[in-house]
Amino acid sequence: MKIQELLSFLRCPSCYSSFNHDKNCLICSNCNERYPIIDDIPIILTNEEIKDAEIKKIYEELYTNVKEDIREQKNVPSHCFDDLREIENLNIKNKVIVDAGGGRGFIANNLVDDVNKYIIVDLSLTALKELKRMEKDNLFLICGDIQKNIFSKEFADIVICTAVLEHLEDPNKALNNFKNFLKEDGELYIQVPVINLPFKEIFLYIFRKIKKRDIEEVKKIHLRVYSTKSIINDLNSVGFSISYLNYIPIIKEFNLTRLEHIFYLLFNRSLLKKYLASSIQVTSEKRGME
């Protein structure tokens, strides 16, 4: 039973104790906090957090609009293909992977058959229910907040976190949690949007106007604008060392597929590629005790 396997690495976010369970919920062995299980998916959120999510409805509305995309693996964001190319360079065979915020399942769909366990943590129960259609014995789905410490120490080999950190109120909490549950020398793969140009706000305004996206709506879910320096500083500050860095060119955002190949050739040879990038891919390793 999957719930029994989940108990081996899930921890209570309130007191970090292990869980017991009955048919319908997980029960903390220490503080007796109870967390519901819906369709075999544990909901590791407090009542207050669930209520808050219901008020905001940002994540559920977002995923309700893409349910068909999840089911059919359609309209995959372009960065996912770039992410897959880089992740496949990692040694994922028979590893335990945590996909933090991976509720749309685009990366999981391509990797799950090669790993020991593939664990997806996401705030959207709607998205996770759709992913149950994959029917993979080694796929584990958890509705929870990656800013909370809900996993046992040093159980995972790799953490994947793409296009997520910029949505969080406290991304460094998430990074600290990743370090906590990664094994020594475990690897963290992240992808975040970056702007390395001066006058960021002016650039953002023009970019969103061109893309015809409502600026205020974007600001509701994009809580942080990273630069290369800031994301590297954040990773180093919590104990990760950078092993690989790659820039994704801004042209990807405009779906100009005929020009992409030519642009990539020029982009990868350009000294300005840092400034012409829309996002950055970073692979880092957990540093041991110093």
C-alpha positions in Angstrom: 0.0 0.0 0.0 1.4 3.4 -1.0 0.4 5.1 2.2 2.5 2.7 4.2 5.5 3.5 2.0 4.8 7.2 2.4 5.0 6.8 6.2 8.6 5.9 6.0 9.6 9.4 4.8 6.8 11.7 5.6 7.0 13.9 8.7 4.5 16.1 10.6 5.1 19.8 9.6 4.1 21.0 13.1 6.6 18.9 15.2 8.6 16.9 12.7 7.5 13.5 14.2 6.5 10.4 12.2 2.9 9.5 11.3 0.5 6.7 12.0 -2.6 6.4 9.9 -6.1 5.1 9.7 -8.2 4.7 6.6 -8.9 8.4 6.1 -6.1 10.4 7.6 -2.5 10.6 8.8 -2.1 11.1 12.6 1.1 12.6 14.1 2.6 10.2 16.6 3.6 13.1 18.8 1.2 16.0 18.6 -1.8 14.0 17.3 -2.4 16.5 14.4 -4.5 14.9 11.8 -4.2 15.3 8.0 -6.8 13.9 5.6 -6.2 11.4 2.9 -8.2 12.0 -0.2 -8.1 9.5 -3.1 -4.9 8.1 -1.6 -3.3 11.5 -1.6 -2.3 12.8 1.8 -3.1 16.5 2.4 -0.2 17.8 4.6 -1.7 21.2 5.2 -3.2 22.7 8.4 -6.9 23.8 8.4 -5.7 27.4 8.4 -3.5 26.8 5.3 -6.4 25.0 3.5 -8.7 27.9 4.3 -6.1 30.4 3.1 -5.7 28.4 -0.1 -9.5 28.4 -0.6 -9.6 32.2 -0.2 -6.7 32.8 -2.7 -7.7 30.1 -5.1 -4.6 31.0 -7.2 -3.3 27.5 -7.6 -6.6 25.6 -8.0 -7.8 28.1 -10.7 -4.5 27.8 -12.5 -4.7 24.0 -12.6 -8.4 23.8 -13.4 -7.6 25.6 -16.6 -5.0 23.0 -17.6 -6.7 19.8 -16.5 -6.9 18.7 -20.1 -3.3 19.6 -20.7 -2.2 17.4 -17.8 -4.4 14.5 -18.9 -3.2 14.6 -22.5 0.3 16.1 -21.8 -0.5 18.9 -24.2 0.6 22.5 -24.3 3.8 21.7 -22.5 5.7 24.9 -21.4 8.7 25.3 -23.6 11.1 25.4 -20.7 10.1 21.8 -19.7 11.9 20.4 -22.8 15.0 22.4 -21.8 14.7 21.1 -18.3 14.4 17.5 -19.5 17.5 17.8 -21.6 19.5 18.9 -18.5 17.9 16.5 -16.0 18.6 13.6 -18.2 22.3 14.4 -17.9 22.0 13.6 -14.2 22.3 10.0 -13.1 18.6 9.3 -12.3 18.6 5.5 -12.7 17.0 3.9 -9.6 17.2 7.1 -7.7 14.6 8.7 -5.3 13.4 12.0 -6.9 11.3 14.7 -5.3 9.6 17.0 -7.8 8.8 20.1 -5.7 5.8 21.9 -7.2 5.6 19.5 -10.2 1.8 19.1 -10.2 1.5 19.5 -13.9 3.5 16.3 -14.3 5.3 17.1 -17.6 8.7 16.2 -16.3 7.4 13.2 -14.2 5.8 11.7 -17.3 9.2 11.4 -18.9 11.3 10.3 -15.9 9.1 8.1 -13.7 9.9 4.8 -15.5 13.6 5.2 -14.8 13.6 5.9 -11.1 13.0 4.0 -7.9 10.6 6.5 -6.4 9.2 9.7 -8.0 7.5 11.9 -5.4 5.5 15.0 -6.4 4.6 17.6 -3.9 2.2 20.3 -5.0 -0.5 22.6 -3.5 -3.0 21.7 -6.1 -5.1 18.6 -5.3 -6.8 19.1 -8.6 -3.6 18.6 -10.5 -2.5 15.6 -8.3 -5.8 13.8 -8.9 -5.2 14.2 -12.6 -1.7 12.7 -12.3 -3.2 9.5 -10.7 -4.2 8.6 -14.2 -0.5 7.7 -14.9 -1.0 4.6 -12.7 2.6 4.2 -11.8 3.5 2.1 -8.7 6.6 4.2 -8.0 4.7 7.6 -8.3 3.8 9.2 -5.0 1.6 12.2 -4.8 1.4 14.6 -1.8 -0.6 17.7 -1.4 1.6 20.0 0.6 3.7 23.1 0.9 7.4 22.8 0.0 8.1 25.7 2.4 7.2 23.3 5.2 9.6 20.5 6.4 7.5 17.4 5.7 10.2 14.8 4.8 12.6 12.7 6.8 16.3 13.7 6.7 18.5 12.5 3.9 16.2 10.2 2.1 16.2 11.7 -1.5 18.9 11.6 -4.2 17.6 14.4 -6.4 15.2 17.3 -6.0 13.7 18.9 -9.1 12.1 22.4 -8.7 11.3 24.2 -12.0 9.5 27.5 -12.3 8.4 27.3 -8.6 10.7 29.3 -6.3 9.6 32.7 -7.8 6.0 31.9 -6.6 6.9 31.4 -3.0 6.7 33.8 -0.1 9.9 32.4 1.4 11.9 30.4 -1.2 14.9 30.1 1.2 12.7 28.0 3.5 12.1 25.6 0.6 15.8 25.5 -0.2 16.6 24.7 3.4 14.1 21.9 3.4 15.6 20.5 0.2 19.0 20.4 1.9 17.5 18.7 4.9 15.9 15.8 3.0 18.6 15.4 0.3 21.3 12.8 0.9 24.9 13.9 1.3 26.1 14.9 -2.2 22.5 14.8 -3.3 21.7 17.0 -6.3 19.2 19.9 -6.7 18.0 21.0 -10.1 16.2 24.3 -10.3 15.0 26.6 -13.1 13.8 30.1 -12.4 13.1 33.2 -14.5 15.9 35.7 -14.3 16.5 39.3 -15.4 20.1 40.4 -15.5 19.4 43.7 -17.2 19.5 47.0 -15.3 16.1 48.7 -14.8 14.2 45.5 -14.2 10.8 47.0 -13.6 10.9 48.8 -17.0 11.9 45.6 -18.7 9.2 43.6 -17.0 6.5 46.2 -17.9 7.5 46.1 -21.6 7.8 42.3 -21.7 4.4 41.7 -20.1 2.8 44.2 -22.5 4.2 42.4 -25.5 3.1 39.1 -24.1 -0.4 40.6 -23.4 -0.3 39.4 -19.8 -2.0 41.3 -17.0 0.7 42.8 -14.9 -1.2 42.8 -11.6 -2.2 39.2 -12.2 1.3 38.1 -12.8 2.5 39.9 -9.7 0.0 37.9 -7.6 1.8 34.7 -8.4 5.4 35.9 -9.2 6.5 37.1 -5.8 10.2 37.4 -6.7 12.3 38.5 -9.6 15.7 36.7 -9.6 19.0 37.6 -11.1 21.9 35.1 -11.6 23.6 36.6 -8.7 20.6 36.4 -6.3 19.8 32.8 -7.1 23.4 31.7 -6.7 23.7 33.6 -3.4 20.5 32.0 -2.1 21.8 28.5 -3.0 25.2 29.1 -1.5 23.8 30.6 1.7 21.8 27.4 2.6 24.7 25.0 1.7 24.6 24.2 -2.0 27.6 24.4 -4.3 27.0 25.1 -8.0 28.0 22.4 -10.4 26.3 23.5 -13.6 24.6 26.7 -14.9 22.8 27.3 -18.2 20.8 30.2 -19.6 17.6 29.8 -21.6 17.3 32.6 -24.2 14.4 35.0 -24.1 13.3 34.1 -27.6 11.8 31.0 -26.1 9.1 33.1 -24.6 7.8 34.3 -28.0 7.5 30.9 -29.7 9.5 32.0 -32.8 10.4 28.4 -33.6 11.8 29.1 -37.1 14.4 31.5 -35.6 15.2 29.6 -32.5 18.0 27.4 -34.0 19.8 30.4 -35.5 19.3 32.3 -32.3 20.7 29.5 -30.2 23.9 29.3 -32.2 24.4 33.0 -31.8 23.2 33.0 -28.2 25.5 30.2 -26.9 28.5 32.0 -28.4 27.5 35.4 -27.1 29.2 37.2 -24.2 25.8 38.8 -23.6 23.8 35.6 -23.1 23.5 36.3 -19.4 21.6 39.5 -20.3 19.6 37.9 -23.1 18.2 35.1 -21.0 14.7 34.7 -19.7 15.5 31.9 -17.2 18.4 30.0 -15.7 19.0 26.3 -15.0 21.2 25.5 -12.1 22.3 22.1 -10.9 23.9 22.2 -7.4 25.2 19.7 -4.9 24.5 19.5 -1.2 27.7 20.4 0.7 28.8 18.3 3.5 29.4 19.6 7.0 32.3 22.1 7.0 
